[in-house]
């Protein structure tokens, strides 16, 4: 198992070095000695992005709630119920905006890898 893992790391490193030479650019040589830490950094980056994409998906799904509140208020055929639905939708949206900003601020360091 250790041999396979080291073999994969060496193949990834070689692929990066060869593609850098073909494209005439600097290869992965700034992360650790000769760029051997690049694969570890790529794994951490993918794991963090997966976690934060999941958080944004949950925020997107929870954003459907105001539509249901508006429909419930409108469906009652009463102006006071409709106003209550508008108020509930506005309150729900006002809680989601700071939540989205908070998640956006905490997710931006993932792009610096």
Beta strands, then each sheet from edge to edge (+ up, - down):
end
